[in-house]
């Protein structure tokens, strides 16, 4: 089974009908069909929640969170090891800290990262990335 990590930008692209949202829809479909395991760091989920709050207030953020909870996405807590891996990536590449959690999750779980954020280009030597 293929394993993929969603970055916040991927989910935001999907919900806001941005370019690449169709790719995220295909990834979600693959997960529903049992072909893909989809995971996301709780830190990156928090970025999506924050973005929804800023755009639509607390009610908008809650509605979006309820919708995301219906998706077959396994949320991974930021435990000691994941946080340490994210910190190492932040030190090596100066990638924005929250993005380091998506990259670290991809690296630690040997999963492909799905993102619309070009900042991840600097860590392509460490993880496989599907850019939207």
N, C-alpha and C positions, 0 to 999 in steps of 0.2 A: 504494500500500500504506500502510495506517495504521501509524504508529510510536508505541509506548507505552513508558513507563519504569515499572519496578516499584520502589517504595520497600520498605524492609525490612518495614514494617508489613503490606504487602499479602501478601508471602510468608508471614510469620508467621501472618497470619489464615487463609491457605489451609491450612497445615500443622497448625494447632491448631484447625481447624474453628470459627473465630470467625465472628461476623457479617461478611459480605462475602467470605468464602472462596469462595462460589459465583461471585461476580463474577470473582475471580482465575482460577477454573477456566474460565470462559467466555473470558477473555483468552488463557489458555494454549491453549484449543481453537482460537481464531482464528489463533493463531500456527502451530499444527500444520497448519491448513487453508491456510496461505499468505496469509491476509488481513491479518495483522498482523506487524510486526517488533517484537520485544520486547527491550528493552535494560535493563541495570542497572549502576549504578556498583559497582565492586569494593569501595568503601567501604561501601556499603549491604549488599552481600553479606556483608561482614565483620560487620555488625550482626546479620544472621540467624545466622551461624555462632556468634557470641558468645552470642546468646540460646539457641541449641540447646545449647551447652556448659553454660551455667548451669542449664538445665532437665534435661539428661540426661548431663552429663559429656562427656569427650572422645570416647567411643565414639558417643554420641548425635549429637554435632556432626559426626563423620566420616560417619555414616550419612546424615544430612540433606544434607551436602555432596555425597555420591555421588548421592543422589536428585535434587538440584537440577541436577547436571551432566547429567542425562538430559533436562532440559527445554530447549526451544528459546529459551534466553535468552542473548543476547550480552552478556558482561561487558566493561565499558569501564574501562580503567585510569584512575587519577587522574593525568593528565599535567599539565603546567604550565598550559595554558589552562583545563582543567576546574577545577583547584584555584583558579586566579585568579577564575574566575566564581563558584565556591562562596564564596570569601572576600568578594567584593563583595556577594553576597546576605546573607551573615552580617553584614556591616557595615551594610547598609541596613535589614535587618529583624530582626536578632538571632534568627533562626531557628536551632535547634540545628545545630551545625556539620556533623554527619554528614548531616542532612536537606538541608543546602545542596547537597550533591553530587547528590542526586536532583533537586532543583529546577534546579540548573545544567545537568545533563544534559538535562532536559526543555527548558529554554530554548535551549541551544546546538544541540540536535538537532531542535528544533521538534516535540517529541513531547508527547503527553498523559501526565501523571503519574497513576498508579494508586496510591492510598494510603488507609489508614484513619486517618491521623494528622491531626487537625484543626489542628495547628500550621501546616500549609501554607496555611490560609485567608489568612494575611497576604501571601502572594506570588501570589494569584490574578490580580492585575493584570499579572503578568509571564508566567505560564504557564497552560495549560489543565489542569484537574485533574478526575479522576473519583474522588470519595470513595466508599469502600466503605460 
